[in-house]
Amino acid sequence: MVGCSPHFVNAGLEKLSQHILRTTDTHAILFCPFCNDKTKHMDSGDGHLGIEIRPIATGYWNCFLCNRGNKDFSILLSAYGIELSYLDRLQSIPSFSPTAESVKVEETNEKQERAIADFEAKSFPVPESSDAFLYLTRRRKLPEAVVAESWRMWNQNPYYVFWHCRDKNGKVVFYSGRSFLKNFLGPKYLHSTTSTPLLKVNLNKTMKSPNFGVNKNMIFLVEGIFDALGAPSISIPLFGKKLANRHTKSLVKILQEGNYAPICALDADAITENLKLAQTLTDYGIPEIYIFSWTKKMKDFGERQMADVELTELKSFLHPYHPHTQKMLEGILRRQL
């Protein structure tokens, strides 16, 4: 387990507490179990192994005597004879599935509504002094006004920033969280399961859909919230690289009723998934589908690299999809990268 999550590290530190000699502003200090640190320095009572615990409990450890260290916190725990049970691991990561990239737990409507109500009551604006604020404004290049209006934090899940939308009465109806930690091992996304999220979220609904000289208006199908925010026009986030089966028919209905030609614009590392998405829509009778072609310099909307590209320029990034030419199209897409 390389790059342990803060929840896992904190659970391990609790088990390791009797061995911690002192703490500094950034590290917990112990005797190193891999060398003669304790034998040599027992009298002084000060060890030479440090575990990074602040500002984020990464669990990275290193001995300044023998220079042994690792990002895997479980190695150090094992050296002290400590093994976290499976239950400990689960309890150390509240509401997480240990392996899922995106949490999409099917709950009853009552539980969903309680989660929404809890988020609405306990979430708060992203503090300007926080790492989350820097992530949104610097890494994601979102305007501060947008962060203040649409993004929140929630103590129940402290390593996420949450975008949310409200109904006409101002009530929160949906939230979508994204971890802002670089080496976070928990799920990347954490969103409410009320209704059908991808059909309720249209982040750019006030923008005119582009028409590139074809018979239908276009709509972008993208992976996540940041991609939808960065897309140049109307978009639907799928919250992952695959279209959930329970969403397919509803999405097809939207495309048909809006007379839309979808642009499959999943990230550059999802060429196979992009083509499968196009094939699925073809199987459901959508006659006109396009694949978005990324380049070495522009690999997803979420990085905001295409913010300055005019809608009329985007035609050069589009390739019509047809099952009979899928292999040839896949080759073209891969060569572009």
C-alpha positions as CSV (number, residue, x, y, z in Angstrom):
1,M,0.0,0.0,0.0
2,V,2.1,2.9,-1.3
3,G,0.9,6.4,-0.5
4,C,-1.4,5.5,2.4
5,S,-4.5,7.6,3.0
6,P,-4.6,10.0,5.9
7,H,-7.5,7.9,7.4
8,F,-5.4,4.8,7.3
9,V,-2.3,6.6,8.8
10,N,-4.3,8.1,11.6
11,A,-5.7,4.7,12.5
12,G,-2.2,3.3,12.5
13,L,-0.8,6.2,14.6
14,E,-3.4,5.4,17.3
15,K,-2.2,1.8,17.5
16,L,1.4,3.1,17.5
17,S,0.8,5.8,20.2
18,Q,2.7,4.0,23.0
19,H,5.9,4.1,20.9
20,I,5.7,7.8,19.9
21,L,8.3,9.7,21.9
22,R,7.3,13.2,20.9
23,T,5.8,15.2,18.0
24,T,7.1,18.2,16.1
25,D,5.2,20.6,13.9
26,T,5.3,18.0,11.1
27,H,6.5,14.6,12.4
28,A,6.0,12.0,15.1
29,I,9.4,10.8,16.5
30,L,10.1,7.2,17.4
31,F,13.0,4.9,17.9
32,C,13.8,3.1,14.6
33,P,13.0,-0.6,14.8
34,F,15.4,-1.4,11.9
35,C,18.7,-0.3,13.4
36,N,20.4,0.2,16.9
37,D,18.7,3.6,17.4
38,K,17.0,2.6,20.6
39,T,20.2,0.9,22.0
40,K,22.3,3.9,21.4
41,H,19.9,6.6,22.4
42,M,17.8,5.1,25.1
43,D,19.3,7.4,27.8
44,S,18.5,10.5,25.8
45,G,15.0,9.2,25.2
46,D,15.0,10.7,21.7
47,G,14.7,8.6,18.6
48,H,15.7,9.3,15.0
49,L,12.7,8.0,13.0
50,G,10.2,10.5,11.8
51,I,6.6,9.9,10.5
52,E,5.1,12.7,8.5
53,I,1.8,13.6,10.2
54,R,1.2,17.3,9.3
55,P,-0.1,19.2,7.5
56,I,-1.4,15.9,6.1
57,A,-0.9,12.5,7.7
58,T,0.9,10.9,4.7
59,G,2.6,8.2,6.8
60,Y,5.9,8.7,5.0
61,W,8.7,7.6,7.4
62,N,12.5,7.9,7.4
63,C,15.3,7.1,9.9
64,F,18.0,9.7,10.0
65,L,20.5,7.1,11.4
66,C,20.2,4.2,8.9
67,N,18.4,6.2,6.2
68,R,15.8,3.5,5.9
69,G,12.4,4.9,4.9
70,N,9.3,4.2,2.8
71,K,6.0,5.7,1.7
72,D,4.3,2.4,2.8
73,F,3.2,3.1,6.4
74,S,2.2,-0.6,6.9
75,I,5.8,-1.7,6.7
76,L,6.6,0.4,9.8
77,L,3.5,-0.9,11.6
78,S,4.6,-4.5,10.9
79,A,8.1,-3.8,12.3
80,Y,6.4,-2.8,15.5
81,G,4.2,-5.9,15.5
82,I,1.1,-4.0,14.6
83,E,-1.3,-5.1,11.9
84,L,-4.5,-3.3,11.2
85,S,-7.4,-5.7,10.8
86,Y,-9.7,-5.4,7.8
87,L,-12.3,-3.9,10.1
88,D,-9.8,-1.3,11.3
89,R,-9.1,-0.4,7.7
90,L,-12.7,0.0,6.9
91,Q,-13.4,2.1,10.0
92,S,-10.4,4.3,9.3
93,I,-12.0,5.3,6.0
94,P,-15.5,6.4,6.7
95,S,-18.0,5.8,3.9
96,F,-15.3,4.5,1.6
97,S,-15.1,1.3,-0.3
98,P,-11.5,0.2,-0.2
99,T,-11.1,-0.4,-3.9
100,A,-13.8,1.6,-5.6
101,E,-12.7,4.7,-7.6
102,S,-16.2,6.2,-7.3
103,V,-18.6,5.7,-4.5
104,K,-22.0,4.9,-6.0
105,V,-23.7,3.0,-3.1
106,E,-27.3,2.2,-3.8
107,E,-29.3,3.5,-0.8
108,T,-32.9,4.0,-0.1
109,N,-34.5,7.3,-0.9
110,E,-34.8,8.1,2.8
111,K,-31.0,7.6,3.3
112,Q,-30.3,9.7,0.2
113,E,-32.4,12.5,1.4
114,R,-30.7,12.4,4.9
115,A,-27.3,12.6,3.2
116,I,-28.4,15.6,1.2
117,A,-29.9,17.3,4.3
118,D,-26.7,16.6,6.3
119,F,-24.6,18.1,3.5
120,E,-26.8,21.2,3.3
121,A,-26.7,21.7,7.1
122,K,-23.1,21.0,7.8
123,S,-21.1,21.9,4.6
124,F,-19.3,25.3,4.6
125,P,-17.6,27.6,2.1
126,V,-14.0,26.6,1.1
127,P,-11.7,28.6,3.4
128,E,-9.4,30.9,1.4
129,S,-6.4,29.8,3.5
130,S,-7.0,26.0,2.8
131,D,-5.2,23.6,0.5
132,A,-8.6,22.9,-1.0
133,F,-8.9,26.6,-2.0
134,L,-5.5,26.6,-3.6
135,Y,-6.4,23.3,-5.5
136,L,-9.5,24.9,-7.0
137,T,-8.1,28.3,-7.8
138,R,-4.5,27.4,-8.9
139,R,-4.6,23.7,-9.9
140,R,-8.0,23.9,-11.5
141,K,-7.9,27.6,-12.3
142,L,-11.4,28.4,-11.2
143,P,-12.3,32.0,-10.5
144,E,-12.5,32.8,-6.8
145,A,-16.1,34.0,-7.3
146,V,-17.1,30.6,-8.7
147,V,-15.4,28.8,-5.8
148,A,-17.3,31.0,-3.3
149,E,-20.6,30.4,-5.1
150,S,-20.6,26.7,-6.0
151,W,-18.0,24.9,-4.0
152,R,-18.2,23.6,-0.4
153,M,-16.3,21.5,2.1
154,W,-17.8,19.0,4.6
155,N,-16.2,17.8,7.8
156,Q,-17.7,14.3,7.3
157,N,-15.4,14.0,4.3
158,P,-12.6,16.4,4.9
159,Y,-10.4,15.5,1.9
160,Y,-12.9,16.5,-0.8
161,V,-14.2,19.6,-2.3
162,F,-17.9,19.5,-3.3
163,W,-19.7,21.1,-6.2
164,H,-23.4,21.3,-5.6
165,C,-26.6,22.4,-7.3
166,R,-29.9,23.6,-6.0
167,D,-33.5,23.6,-7.2
168,K,-35.6,26.7,-7.9
169,N,-36.4,26.9,-4.2
170,G,-32.7,27.0,-3.2
171,K,-32.6,23.5,-1.8
172,V,-29.6,21.3,-2.5
173,V,-30.5,18.4,-4.7
174,F,-27.2,17.0,-5.7
175,Y,-23.5,17.2,-4.7
176,S,-20.3,15.8,-6.2
177,G,-17.0,15.6,-4.4
178,R,-13.5,15.3,-5.8
179,S,-10.5,14.6,-3.6
180,F,-7.9,17.4,-3.7
181,L,-5.0,15.3,-2.3
182,K,-2.3,14.3,-4.7
183,N,-1.7,10.8,-3.3
184,F,-5.1,10.0,-1.9
185,L,-5.9,6.3,-1.9
186,G,-9.6,6.6,-1.2
187,P,-12.1,7.0,-4.0
188,K,-11.4,9.9,-6.4
189,Y,-15.1,10.9,-6.5
190,L,-17.8,11.0,-3.8
191,H,-21.2,12.1,-4.9
192,S,-24.8,11.8,-3.8
193,T,-26.9,9.1,-5.4
194,T,-30.2,11.0,-5.4
195,S,-32.1,10.7,-8.7
196,T,-29.9,10.2,-11.7
197,P,-26.9,12.6,-11.3
198,L,-25.7,12.8,-14.8
199,L,-29.2,13.7,-16.0
200,K,-29.7,16.4,-13.3
201,V,-26.4,18.2,-13.8
202,N,-26.1,20.6,-16.8
203,L,-23.3,22.9,-15.7
204,N,-23.4,25.1,-18.8
205,K,-27.1,25.2,-19.5
206,T,-27.1,28.9,-20.2
207,M,-24.5,28.5,-23.0
208,K,-25.6,28.0,-26.6
209,S,-24.8,24.6,-28.0
210,P,-22.5,24.8,-31.0
211,N,-23.4,23.7,-34.5
212,F,-20.5,22.8,-36.7
213,G,-22.4,22.8,-40.0
214,V,-24.2,19.6,-39.3
215,N,-27.9,19.0,-38.8
216,K,-27.8,18.7,-35.1
217,N,-26.5,20.6,-32.1
218,M,-23.7,19.1,-30.1
219,I,-23.5,18.1,-26.5
220,F,-20.2,17.0,-24.8
221,L,-20.2,13.8,-22.8
222,V,-17.3,14.1,-20.3
223,E,-15.9,12.3,-17.2
224,G,-16.4,14.6,-14.3
225,I,-17.4,18.0,-12.8
226,F,-14.2,19.7,-13.7
227,D,-14.4,18.5,-17.3
228,A,-17.9,19.8,-17.6
229,L,-16.8,23.2,-16.1
230,G,-14.0,23.4,-18.6
231,A,-15.9,22.2,-21.6
232,P,-16.7,25.1,-24.1
233,S,-20.4,24.4,-24.3
234,I,-23.3,22.2,-23.0
235,S,-22.0,19.1,-21.4
236,I,-23.1,16.1,-19.3
237,P,-20.6,14.5,-16.8
238,L,-20.8,10.8,-16.6
239,F,-18.8,10.6,-13.3
240,G,-16.4,8.1,-14.6
241,K,-15.1,6.5,-17.8
242,K,-18.2,4.3,-18.2
243,L,-21.8,5.0,-18.7
244,A,-23.8,3.2,-16.0
245,N,-26.4,0.8,-17.5
246,R,-29.2,2.4,-15.4
247,H,-28.4,5.8,-17.1
248,T,-28.2,4.7,-20.7
249,K,-31.8,4.8,-21.7
250,S,-32.4,8.2,-19.9
251,L,-29.4,9.7,-21.7
252,V,-30.6,8.4,-25.0
253,K,-33.9,10.0,-24.4
254,I,-32.2,13.4,-23.7
255,L,-30.2,13.1,-26.9
256,Q,-33.3,12.3,-29.0
257,E,-35.6,14.9,-27.5
258,G,-33.0,17.6,-27.8
259,N,-32.0,16.6,-31.3
260,Y,-28.3,16.4,-30.0
261,A,-25.4,14.8,-31.7
262,P,-23.2,13.6,-28.8
263,I,-19.4,14.3,-28.7
264,C,-17.7,11.5,-26.7
265,A,-15.0,13.5,-24.9
266,L,-13.7,11.3,-22.2
267,D,-10.1,12.1,-21.2
268,A,-7.2,11.2,-23.4
269,D,-6.3,8.1,-21.5
270,A,-9.8,6.7,-22.2
271,I,-9.7,6.1,-25.9
272,T,-11.1,2.5,-25.6
273,E,-13.9,3.7,-23.2
274,N,-14.7,6.6,-25.6
275,L,-15.2,4.2,-28.5
276,K,-17.3,1.8,-26.3
277,L,-19.5,4.7,-25.3
278,A,-20.0,5.6,-28.9
279,Q,-20.8,2.0,-29.8
280,T,-23.4,1.8,-26.9
281,L,-25.1,4.9,-28.2
282,T,-25.1,3.5,-31.7
283,D,-26.7,0.3,-30.5
284,Y,-29.5,2.5,-29.0
285,G,-30.2,4.1,-32.3
286,I,-28.3,7.4,-32.0
287,P,-27.4,8.1,-35.7
288,E,-24.8,10.8,-35.4
289,I,-21.9,10.5,-33.0
290,Y,-18.5,12.2,-32.8
291,I,-15.3,11.3,-31.0
292,F,-13.2,14.1,-29.6
293,S,-9.5,13.9,-30.5
294,W,-7.1,15.0,-27.9
295,T,-3.4,16.0,-28.5
296,K,-0.2,15.9,-26.5
297,K,-0.8,19.4,-25.2
298,M,-4.6,19.1,-24.6
299,K,-5.7,15.9,-22.8
300,D,-8.9,16.8,-21.0
301,F,-11.2,19.7,-20.3
302,G,-10.6,19.5,-16.6
303,E,-7.1,20.9,-16.9
304,R,-8.6,24.0,-18.6
305,Q,-6.1,23.8,-21.5
306,M,-8.9,24.5,-24.0
307,A,-10.4,27.5,-22.3
308,D,-9.2,29.8,-25.1
309,V,-10.2,27.7,-28.0
310,E,-13.1,29.1,-30.0
311,L,-16.1,26.9,-30.6
312,T,-15.6,27.2,-34.4
313,E,-12.1,25.8,-34.0
314,L,-13.3,22.7,-32.3
315,K,-14.4,21.1,-35.6
316,S,-10.9,20.1,-36.3
317,F,-10.9,18.0,-33.1
318,L,-14.0,16.0,-34.1
319,H,-14.1,12.6,-35.9
320,P,-17.4,11.1,-37.0
321,Y,-18.0,7.7,-35.4
322,H,-19.0,4.6,-37.4
323,P,-18.6,1.0,-36.2
324,H,-17.1,-0.1,-39.5
325,T,-14.3,2.4,-39.2
326,Q,-13.7,2.0,-35.5
327,K,-10.3,0.3,-35.8
328,M,-9.0,3.0,-38.2
329,L,-10.4,5.8,-36.0
330,E,-8.7,4.2,-32.9
331,G,-5.3,4.4,-34.7
332,I,-5.9,8.0,-35.6
333,L,-6.7,8.9,-32.0
334,R,-3.7,7.2,-30.6
335,R,-1.3,8.8,-33.1
336,Q,-2.6,12.2,-32.1
337,L,-1.1,11.6,-28.6
